Amino acid sequence: MDLDEYAPWLESQVDESVAVHEAVRDQLPVVLEVAATVVEAFRADRRVFFFGNGGSAADAQHWAAELSGRFYQDRPPLPAVALTTNASAVTAIANDDGYDEVFVRQLAGQAEGGDVAVGISTSGNSTNVVRALRYGQENALVTVGVTSEGKGGMDPFCEHRIDIPSPDVARIQEGHLLCGHLLCAAVERELFGDDNSTR
C-alpha cells in the first residue's frame, strides 16, 4: 500500500473523527443528565442494564465493565449489567422466541422499577433494542437511548437520548465510546469523589 496514495484519505478520516468528538460537547448536558440518573439509581440500590448489537454490544460490555469493575479509581463495584454477555441466554431466546426478544426477555426477568435501561444503536432502529426500551418505559425503568442524529424507532421510548451527529457508523461508534467514558467518569466522580490518582 502506497502511503502517498492513502495519506489524504486517512487524514480525512481523522478529521471526521475529530469533528465528531468536538460535536460531543453539545451532548454534555445530556451525558450529565444520564450520569445523574445512574447515580440516583445506584444510590437507591437499583441497577443499570446496557444492551446493543455488534459494535454497540461491545460498548454495552465495555461500559458495564467500567462500572462493575473500576474506571479511574479503586472503589466498590457498581451494579451494571450488559445483556449481551450471556451467550446461552441470547442464543436460547433467539432460537425459541426470535432475535427481537433477546433483550426484552432478559429485562423482564431481571429488571425492576427504578432500574436504568440503556439501549445503544447507531441507527436508532434495531428492533430488539427498541422493544427493550419500550418494555422499560412500560415498566417504570428509566430509559436511555444512545444513537445518531436521526431519531429512529427508539425515540418515543427514551426518557434521555444521546445523539452523535454523523451519518457514518464508524464515527458514530467513536462518539458513543467517548460519551460512555464521560458517563462512567462522571458517575464515579459523583459517587466516590475526584480521586484520579490511579490514572
LOKOL-988618 format. One line per 4 residues: number of its first residue (from 1); for each residue x, y, z of N, C-alpha, C. Coordinates in steps of 0.1 Angstrom, whole numbers, plus 5000, padded with zeros to 4 digits. Each point is the difference from the previous one (the first is absolute). Example, Ala and Ser with C-alpha at 12.3 -4.5 7.8 and 13.67 -1.06 7.14 Angstrom:
2
1) 5132 4943 5078 4991 5012 5000 5009 5012 5000 | 4996 5011 4993 5009 5011 5000 4992 5011 5008
This chain:
199
1) 5008 4988 5000 4992 5012 5000 5009 5012 5000 | 4996 5010 4992 5008 5012 4998 4995 5011 5010 | 5009 5004 5009 4997 5010 5009 4995 5013 4994 | 5007 5004 4989 4996 5012 4993 4986 5000 4995
5) 4996 4988 4996 4986 4998 4994 4990 5000 5012 | 5003 4994 5011 4991 4998 5011 5000 5012 5010 | 5011 5007 5000 5001 5011 5011 4988 5010 5000 | 4996 5006 4988 4989 5009 5000 4987 4994 5005
9) 4998 4988 4996 4987 4993 5004 5001 4998 5015 | 5011 4995 5005 5001 4997 5015 4999 5013 5008 | 5006 5011 4995 4999 5013 5007 4986 5005 5000 | 4992 4997 4989 4986 5004 5000 4992 4992 5010
13) 5004 4988 5002 4993 4991 5010 5003 5006 5014 | 5012 5004 5003 5004 5006 5013 4992 5013 5002 | 5000 5008 4989 4993 5013 5001 4985 4998 5004 | 4994 4990 4994 4986 4997 5002 4998 4995 5015
17) 5009 4992 5005 5000 4995 5013 5001 5012 5010 | 5010 5009 4998 5002 5011 5008 4987 5009 5001 | 4994 5002 4988 4988 5008 4999 4988 4994 5009 | 4999 4987 4999 4990 4993 5008 5003 5002 5015
21) 5012 4998 5004 5004 5001 5014 4997 5015 5005 | 5003 5010 4991 4997 5013 5004 4985 5002 5002 | 4992 4994 4991 4985 5001 5001 4995 4994 5012 | 5007 4991 5007 4995 4993 5012 4999 5011 5011
25) 5007 5011 4999 4998 5011 5009 4985 5004 5001 | 4993 5000 4989 4986 5003 5001 4991 4990 5007 | 5006 4988 5002 4992 4990 5007 5004 4999 5015 | 5009 5008 5004 5004 5000 5014 4988 5002 5010
29) 4991 5009 4998 4988 5001 5009 4992 4987 5001 | 4998 4993 4989 4993 4987 5000 5008 4990 5007 | 5013 4999 4998 5009 4991 5006 4999 5002 5015 | 5000 5012 5005 4999 5003 5014 4987 4996 5006
33) 4989 5002 4992 4987 4996 5004 4999 4985 5002 | 5006 4993 4991 5000 4985 5001 5009 4996 5012 | 5011 5006 5001 5009 4997 5012 4993 5002 5013 | 4992 5011 5001 4993 5003 5012 4989 4989 5002
37) 4994 4996 4990 4990 4989 5000 5006 4987 5005 | 5012 4997 4995 5007 4987 5004 5004 5001 5015 | 5005 5012 5004 5004 5002 5014 4988 4998 5009 | 4989 5006 4996 4988 4999 5008 4995 4985 5001
41) 5001 4993 4989 4997 4986 5001 5009 4992 5009 | 5013 5002 4999 5009 4993 5008 4998 5003 5015 | 4997 5012 5003 4998 5004 5014 4987 4994 5005 | 4991 4996 4992 4988 4994 5004 5001 4985 4999
45) 5012 4994 4998 5002 4986 4999 4994 4994 4988 | 4999 5008 4989 4995 4995 4987 5012 4997 4991 | 4996 4994 4988 5011 4996 4991 4998 5007 4987 | 5011 5000 4992 5000 5005 4986 5003 4989 4991
49) 4992 4999 4989 5001 4990 4990 5004 5006 4987 | 5010 4995 4993 5004 5005 4987 4998 4989 4990 | 4996 5004 4988 4998 4990 4989 5001 5007 4986 | 5004 4992 4990 5001 5004 4987 5005 4988 4991
53) 5002 5003 4988 5004 4989 4990 5014 5004 4994 | 5008 4990 4997 5013 5002 4993 5009 5009 5008 | 5005 5011 4994 5008 5009 5007 4993 5006 5012 | 4987 5002 4999 4993 5005 5012 4999 4990 5011
57) 5001 4987 4997 5001 4990 5010 5013 5001 5007 | 5010 5003 4992 5014 5002 5006 5000 5012 5010 | 4993 5011 4995 4999 5011 5009 4992 4997 5013 | 4989 4992 4999 4993 4996 5011 5008 4993 5010
61) 5008 4991 4996 5009 4992 5008 5011 5009 5006 | 5005 5008 4992 5011 5009 5004 4995 5009 5012 | 4989 5007 4998 4995 5009 5010 4996 4993 5013 | 4994 4989 4998 4996 4992 5012 5013 4996 5008
65) 5010 4996 4992 5013 4996 5007 5006 5012 5007 | 5000 5012 4994 5006 5012 5007 4993 5003 5013 | 4987 4997 5001 4992 5003 5012 5001 4989 5010 | 4999 4987 4995 5000 4989 5010 5014 4996 5004
69) 5010 5004 4992 5014 4998 5004 5005 5013 5006 | 5008 5007 4992 5005 5013 5004 5003 5008 4988 | 5000 5013 5001 5004 5009 4989 5012 5007 5004 | 4999 5012 5006 5012 5007 5005 5004 4996 5014
73) 4991 4995 5008 5002 4999 5014 4999 4986 5005 | 5007 4997 5011 4998 4987 5007 4988 5003 5010 | 4989 4994 4997 4988 5003 5008 4991 4988 4999 | 4989 4999 5008 4991 4989 5000 4994 4998 4986
77) 4996 4988 4996 4994 4998 4987 4986 5006 5000 | 4995 5003 4988 4987 5006 4998 4991 4990 4992 | 4987 4999 5003 4992 4989 4994 4996 5004 4985 | 5009 4998 4991 4998 5002 4986 5000 4987 4992
81) 4991 4998 4991 4999 4987 4994 4999 5002 4984 | 5007 4992 4993 4999 5000 4985 4991 4988 4996 | 4989 5002 4993 4991 4989 4996 5006 4993 4988 | 5012 5003 4996 5005 4994 4988 5010 4989 5003
85) 5003 4997 5013 5011 4992 5004 4996 4985 5002 | 4988 4997 5003 4996 4986 5003 4996 4993 4987 | 5010 4994 4994 4998 4993 4987 4988 4990 5000 | 4999 4993 5011 4990 4990 5001 4986 5006 5000
89) 4998 5011 5008 4988 5007 5000 4996 5006 4987 | 5010 5007 4994 4998 5007 4987 4996 4990 4989 | 5007 4989 4999 4997 4990 4990 4987 4992 5002 | 4998 4997 5013 4987 4993 5003 4988 5009 4997
93) 5001 5012 5004 4988 5009 4997 4999 5002 4985 | 5011 5003 4993 4999 5002 4986 4995 4987 4993 | 5004 4988 5004 4995 4988 4994 4985 4997 5003 | 4996 5003 5013 4986 4996 5004 4990 5011 4997
97) 5004 5013 5002 4991 5011 4999 5003 5010 4989 | 5012 4999 4994 5003 5009 4989 5010 5010 5006 | 5009 5005 4991 5011 5009 5003 4994 5013 5006 | 4989 5004 4995 4994 5013 5005 4997 5000 5015
101) 5000 4988 5006 4997 4999 5015 5012 4998 5009 | 5012 5000 4994 5011 4996 5009 5003 5010 5011 | 4997 5013 4999 5002 5009 5011 4988 5002 5009 | 4988 5000 4993 4988 5003 5008 4997 4988 5010
105) 5003 4988 4995 4998 4988 5009 5009 5001 5012 | 5012 5004 4998 5010 5001 5011 4996 5011 5010 | 4995 5011 4994 4996 5011 5009 4988 4996 5008 | 4990 4993 4994 4989 4995 5007 5003 4991 5011
109) 5011 4992 4999 5004 4991 5010 5008 5006 5011 | 5007 5012 4997 5010 5005 5010 4997 5014 5005 | 4994 5008 4992 4998 5014 5003 4988 5003 5009 | 5001 5011 5008 4989 5004 5008 4999 5015 4999
113) 4988 5005 5004 4998 5015 4999 5011 5008 5006 | 5004 5010 4994 5011 5009 5005 5013 4996 4994 | 5001 4988 4994 5013 4997 4993 5001 5008 4987 | 5012 5001 4995 5002 5008 4988 5003 4990 4988
117) 4994 5002 4989 5002 4992 4988 5006 5009 4989 | 5012 4997 4996 5008 5008 4990 5001 4991 4987 | 4993 5005 4990 5000 4993 4987 5009 5008 4991 | 5009 4992 4993 5010 5007 4991 4998 4995 4986
121) 4998 5009 4991 4997 4996 4986 5005 5012 4991 | 5009 4997 4991 5004 5011 4991 4989 5006 4991 | 4991 4991 4997 4989 5004 4991 4988 5005 5008 | 4999 4995 5013 4988 5003 5008 4988 4991 4996
125) 5002 4991 4991 4989 4991 4995 5002 4985 5003 | 5010 4996 5007 5001 4986 5003 4988 4995 5008 | 4993 4990 4994 4987 4996 5005 5001 4995 5014 | 5011 4992 5003 5001 4994 5014 5003 5011 5010
129) 5007 5011 4996 5003 5011 5009 4988 5008 5002 | 4992 5003 4989 4988 5008 5002 4990 4992 5008 | 4999 4987 4999 4990 4993 5008 5004 5000 5014 | 5013 4999 5003 5004 5000 5014 4998 5014 5006
133) 5002 5011 4993 4997 5013 5005 4985 5002 5002 | 4992 4995 4991 4986 5001 5002 4996 4993 5013 | 5005 4988 5002 4997 4992 5012 5004 5008 5012 | 5012 5006 5000 5004 5008 5011 4991 5012 5003
137) 4996 5007 4990 4991 5011 5002 4987 4996 5006 | 4995 4988 4996 4987 4995 5004 5001 4994 5014 | 5012 4998 5005 5002 4993 5013 5008 5008 5010 | 4999 5013 4999 5006 5009 5010 5015 5000 5001
141) 5007 4996 4989 5014 5002 4999 5003 5014 4994 | 5012 5005 5003 5004 5012 4994 5007 4996 4987 | 4996 5005 4989 5005 4996 4987 5009 5010 4993 | 5011 4995 4995 5010 5009 4994 5004 4994 4986
145) 4999 5008 4990 5004 4996 4987 5013 5007 4996 | 5009 4992 4994 5013 5005 4995 5001 4997 4986 | 4999 5010 4991 4998 4998 4986 5007 5011 4991 | 4994 5003 4989 5006 5010 4991 4990 5012 4998
149) 5003 5008 4991 4992 5012 4999 4985 4998 4995 | 4998 4988 4993 4986 4997 4996 4993 4994 5012 | 4987 5004 5002 4993 4996 5012 4998 4985 5001 | 4996 4993 4989 4999 4986 5000 4988 4995 5008
153) 4998 4987 4999 4989 4994 5007 5000 5000 5015 | 5012 5002 5006 5002 5000 5014 4995 5013 5007 | 4998 5010 4992 4998 5014 5005 4988 5001 5010 | 4988 4994 4996 4989 5001 5009 5001 4994 5014
157) 5010 4991 5001 5002 4992 5012 5012 5004 5008 | 5006 5012 4997 5012 5004 5007 4996 5012 5009 | 5003 4999 5013 4999 5012 5008 5012 5009 4998 | 5011 4995 4997 5012 5007 4997 5006 4994 4987
161) 5006 5009 4992 5006 4995 4988 5013 5007 4997 | 5011 4992 4998 5013 5006 4996 5001 4998 4985 | 5002 5011 4992 5000 4999 4986 5014 5004 4994 | 5006 4992 4992 5012 5003 4993 4997 5005 4986
165) 5004 5013 4997 4996 5005 4987 5009 4996 4988 | 4998 4988 4996 5008 4995 4988 4991 4990 4993 | 5002 4999 4987 4993 4989 4992 5009 4987 4999 | 5013 5002 5005 5010 4989 4998 5000 4991 5013
169) 4998 4987 4998 4999 4991 5011 5012 5000 5009 | 5012 5000 4993 5013 5000 5008 5001 5013 5008 | 4996 5011 4995 5001 5013 5007 4990 5000 5012 | 4988 4994 4997 4990 4999 5011 5005 4992 5011
173) 5006 4989 4997 5006 4991 5010 5011 5006 5008 | 5008 5008 4993 5011 5007 5007 4994 5011 5010 | 4989 5006 4996 4994 5010 5009 4993 4993 5011 | 4994 4988 4998 4994 4993 5011 5010 4996 5010
177) 5012 4995 4996 5011 4996 5009 5004 5012 5009 | 5001 5012 4994 5004 5012 5008 4989 5003 5010 | 4987 5000 4996 4989 5002 5009 5000 4990 5011 | 5002 4987 4997 5000 4990 5010 5011 5002 5011
181) 5012 5004 4995 5011 5003 5009 4996 5012 5009 | 4994 5011 4994 4996 5011 5008 4990 4997 5010 | 4990 4991 4996 4990 4996 5009 5006 4993 5012 | 5008 4990 4997 5006 4992 5011 5008 5008 5009
185) 5008 5010 4995 5009 5008 5008 4991 5009 5009 | 4989 5006 4994 4992 5009 5008 4993 4992 5011 | 4995 4988 4997 4994 4992 5011 5009 4997 5011 | 5012 4996 4996 5010 4996 5010 5004 5012 5009
189) 5002 5011 4993 5004 5013 5007 4989 5004 5010 | 4988 5000 4996 4989 5004 5008 4998 4991 5013 | 5002 4987 4998 4998 4990 5010 5012 4999 5010 | 5012 5002 4994 5012 4997 5008 5010 5012 5001
193) 4996 5011 4995 5009 5012 5000 5010 5000 4989 | 5008 5010 5000 5009 5003 4989 5014 4995 5002 | 5001 4987 5002 5013 4994 5002 5004 4992 4988 | 5008 5007 4992 5005 4994 4987 5015 4995 5001
197) 5004 4997 5012 5014 4996 5002 5004 4987 4993 | 4990 4992 4996 5004 4988 4993 5000 5001 4985 | 4999 5012 4995 5001 5002 4985 5013 4995 4995
